[in-house]
Structure formats: structure tokens, C-alpha cells
Amino acid sequence: MRAAVWRWGVIILGGVVALTLMGAGLLVYLVHRIDLKPEIERVVENATGRNLTIAGDVGVSFWPVIGVRAHEVSLANVPGGRAPSFITARELDIGVEIRPLFEQRIEVRRLVLQRPAIAFEVDEAGAPNWVLAPQTPPPPTPPPAPPAQGEQPAPPPAPSPSLREIRIEDGEASFFDARRASGWSVGEVNLTTAITHMDEPMRLEGRVRYNDADLEIDAELMRPGAVARGELTPLKFSLRGELLAADFDGRTIASSGELAGIVRASGPSLRRLAAWHGAPIPGEAGFADFAITGRVAMGDGVIAFTNASFSVDRVQGRGDFTLSNLDEKPYLSGRLELMDFDLNPYLLGAPPGPSPQTAAAAEPAAAGAAAPSAALAAVEAPPRAVDVRAAQLSTAAIDFSGLHAINGDLEIVTGAVLVEHLRIERARANVVINEGFLAGTVQEIRLYRGSGRGRFEIDARGPEVRIVQDFAFTNLDTQRFLTDAVNYAGLEGRSELSVHLRAVGRSVDELVSSADGRIHLEIVSGVLNGVDLGGVSTTIRNALRGELIAPQARTPFLGFSGTFAVFDGVLASNNLRFNTEDLRILGLGVIDTSRRRLDMRLSPRSPQGGATFPFSVRGPWWELTYAADLNGRVERELNGRVEGIQEASRAAPAQ
């Protein structure tokens, strides 16, 4: 029994081998009946309108397809093209139908391009080289005549030729745009597709390698024939890689490279993605995980987003904006609305926390409520306690490299923003960035229950950064503002503040120490904490005894005002006015913000007039001393210093 099974098995196997050899011999015989090289060239040239050259041998192929194999194949480029050929292939395997070979014709069903090089180009007039057209397009088919009475209807026309499989193996593709003298290339191209009909969907799947990273591609083109004719056609595609996941659903005109539709893209690091694409973002902090969703239109080197939602690190927003390349640098224009965010990681080089999406995935929010952002929590937080002995201005270098990463012209609307300890509740500004220079006009800024407007400039084009500020604020919460701005929490009240400053430096300490300009401050109906100013006699007696200052002391006042000239971070004024119900105090003084030192002369008197008893207040902010100045020695010294600072401030060059 076992011997019979083996015998039949050998017979069947021998029959299969014999049939295979007979089929192979028949294929060789049929192929060699045809002059293959000119026939293949003729078929391709008629279909594409381009000359096909087969420089190598042509023979029979049994793998990867059954049919014909041609070596050293090239398809001509458009006249005047940059590359000599549109497509070159080391080997072209053509899968053919067997039956048409008996009629000495070739009917192609499969194509496999081994190690091809495809050169996509757009010339200076914007014409692409990938639009192919038959040399002699077939005439339109007339409608069939109605059948005569008693005659059977004619059968429908045979379907148009189709390719069951098209494969590119280990290829490379390049793109060059003569309008911008720029392009890209990809290698290790392995793609598979099929064309069943020129007006039926075509699916493209596979993998390419770009800048040493693999990308998985899955695309669906609804009307391949429209691509060849340069017409509009629906398109879906997705890209998946280590640094990018992107999906597109829309339409395209392949002849011009235009796209319009819905895009969704995300990745773990915008900084790494930009460097991989060849446009690195300067600096080291921030620009990690990102996501964007919106309607996009691409064409002529411009990407326009409409109603887009985006997030980078912990910064979220939406907007309508366009992204293009100008002088080989990204150019961003449009309108952005940013939610609450902390700017310090980008200024001071500290890594930002994970994005809200990442944080939500790692630690679910409490049921029924979303956790507020750090910036918004900071805006709503009570004034911080300040130890003026320990409080120091930051000497860490501020990272302005982001101003060199991109140029643009933007309208920006923000929610809460945290800058150092300063909290902005809302702002609306127009900003222009050009090669490291930023100029902004702030139409509205709300902070510390007040509002303001003004302009600013940041010039980071040289080794030192130059900053100009010109702002006016009204109705500020003075205590919270001064606490966060200059670490001083002794004044309460509503204030009016105008700031006109210029500064040079790389850190907060350097910028404050180099500040020049003018500051005007008015406070209405406030409280001076830590100081007890009674009547004239009480004030003078307490000052001379060193009892003027006490931790729980408070002095309500009707108004305070002063205009300060600023030079090298030192404020000087000779028109200080401080009024309480019992006192009118005139003063002059110098405030050194870098050394945190106060030198001031005050002259109190009663509202009804009478004699004054001037005294001085001097020393570091945390250890002030008081002394009488009846002979005017301190007044003369401070007048000289104030006038010198005022003159230097006026003479300081605009920066």
C-alpha cells in the first residue's frame, strides 16, 4: 500500500514538472516569435508619449512574474528637463497574458521595476514632468446604434486594459522645483499598486526611506486617469514613521502638486522632526510632542491651514495661518489664538512638561473637571511671599534662538501667559519676526486686574540682545504687579504706570542692569505696608528712633506719584509725592535695582502747612536706616546723583 502511494506521488510530481517545463518551453517559443524590444518600446511610447530605450537584453522572465524581462530601461524626460531620464530601471519585469502571444502581440498585466530611479521635476514655469499623455489618443467611441428589429443587442465593449500589479523594488525617487531651486530625495522605495481601470480607485502601499528614517505609505487615488490628464481627483493617504504620523483626506491636482482637504498629524518631537526635514530649530528647550488638525491647502510652495487646532508641548491653540519658505526659512503668517501657557521653558532653556494630551493619557483628570493649566493657576494664585534678602535676578541666559528659526507676520491672541514671575491674563498683538528681529504692537493686554497697550522690540541679531519697551497700563493691582515684577510687596492700591525702557543683555540680570529710559507711576488710595506714618511729629520721631518700620505697620495713603529717569538699571526721581490724611511728603531719591538699594530724602509736613523736618531713608531694601537731614547734605548729594542719572538717561542712544 505504501509503495503504491509513493508510486502515484512520483507520477503526479513528474507530470507537474513535465507540464511546467512544457509551459516554460511554450512561453519561450511564443516570446521569441515576437521582436520584443521594438514592440515593448512601441507600446510604452504610445501609452506615455515618451521615448522608451532598452539598452540591455530582453528575454523571458519566470520570476517575479511570468513574462518578459528587459535590462537597462529608461523613459525619457520632458524636453529641457534637469535629469536626462524621467525613469531609469536596472531591470523591468513585464507580466504578460499567454493567449495574446499566439497572435504575436503583448498584453501587459504586471510590471515590476527593479532598482528604478524616478526624477520628478517642476520647471520654472510650474509645469511638472510626470503628466504623461498618449502620442495618438484614441478617437471617441460613437454610441452604439440601436439593434434592428429581431436582432440581438451588441455585447458591451471590453473593459479597458488593466495592470493587476505594479511593484517598485529597492528604488529611489527625487523631486526638484526649479522655481525655488530646492528639492528632496527618498531611497529604498518599495511600493505596490494596481490599476484595474483609469477611472477606478488605485491603492498604493509600501515603504520609503527619507533622511535615514523609514516611512510607511498607504494611499488611495480615486481616479488615476485624472492624474495623467492633470485633472482634480480625490486622494487619501497616510504616513507612519518614528517621528511623524499623518493622515490626509481631500483632493489633488497632481499636475501642479496642489492638495486641499483635512489633515491630521502628530509626533513625539517637533524639534527632531524639523532637524530630520533639514530645517533645525535653534536652541535645546521645548518643541517636543506636537499635534495639528485642520483643513489644509497646499500649492506653489505654500501650506495654508484653516480652522486648525494645534498643540506643541503644553501650548495649545487654533488659528488660520499659512506656512511657506522665504529665503530658505519657514515664513508663518495669519492669526493664532493661544491658550494658557508658560513661556519660561522657551526663554530659560528648561524642558517644558508633557503636553495636555500626554498628561491626560498618563494621569486621568478628575471626573467631571479638567485640571487648569499651570499658567492659569499662576494667574489666579495669591501674591507670593518674597524674601528680599534671597531674591536675586536670574543670571540664566535667555534663549532667543527661536527668533532665528522662523520669520513671520502674525496676529496673536493669548490666554494666560507666565513670563518669569510676571503673569499676563490675556493679550492681543501683531508681531513681525525677521531674521532674529521681533517687533510687536500690543493692542490689548490684561494683567493684575488692569489693562494696557504699547509696543516692544527684541533684536537678537547680534551677540547681545537689545530690547525696547513702550507701554502704558491702567488700574493695576499694585501689590501683585510689583511683587512679581521687582520682588517688592510693600505697596497696595490701584496704579497707573507708563514704561519707556531700552535694555541690552542675555539674562534678566543683565537686561535690568542695563535698562535706560523713563518710568512714571501713580497710585491712588492705597496702603504702604511695613511703615507707620502718623502726623509730622510722630513720623519724624519714629524715623529718628528707627521705629518707623515694623512688620505689622500700615499707612493708608491718598496718593503716590513719581517720574523716574532710568540709566543702567538705576531709577532716579526729584518729584516724588506721597499724601496721607495727615501728611504731605515731597521727596527725591535713587533706587538701584541691581544692588537692591534705596537712597531717598523725604520732607513731610501737615496739609495745613508749617515747618518741615526732612530726613533720609538709606540702605539695602531689607535694612533701611533713617537720619535727619536738617543741613541738606543728603539733599545735595542726591540732587547731584539724580541730575546725573537724568542727563545720562536723556543722552543714552536709542537701541
Buried (B, 14 or more C-beta within 10 A) or exposed (E): EEEEEEEEEEEEEEEEEEEEEEEEEEBEEBBEEBEBBEBBBEBBBEBBBBEBBBEBEBEBBBEBBBBBBBBBBBBBBBEEBBBEBBBBBBBBBBBBBEEEBEEEEBBBBBBBBBBBBBBBBBBEEBBBBBBBEEEEEEEEEEEEEEEEEEEEEEEEEEEEEEBEBBBBBEBBBBBBBBEBEEBBBBBBBBBBBBBBBBEBBBEBEBBBBBBEBEBEBBBBBBBBBBBBBBEBBBBBBBBBBBBBBBBBBBBBBBBBBBBBBEBBBBBBBBBBBBBBEEBEBBBEBBBBBBBBBBBBBBBEBEBBBBEBBBBBBBBBBBBBBBBBBEEEBBBBBBEBBBBBBBBBBBBBBBEBBBBBBBBEEEEEEEEEEEEEBBBBEBBEEEBEEBEBEEBEBBEBBBBBBBBBBBBBEBBBBBBBBBEBBBBBBBBBBBBBBBEBBBBBBBEEBBBBEBBBBBBBBBBBBEEBBBBBBBBBBBBBBBBBBBBBBBBBBBBBBBBBBBBBBBBBBBBBBBBBBBBBBBBBBBBBEBBBBBBBBBBBEBBBBBBBEEEBBEEEBEBEBBBBBBBBBBBBBBBBBBEBBBBBEBBBBBBBBBBBBBEBBBBBBBBBBBEEEEEBBBBBBBEBBEEBEBBEBEEEEBBEBBBEBBBBBBEBBEEBEEB
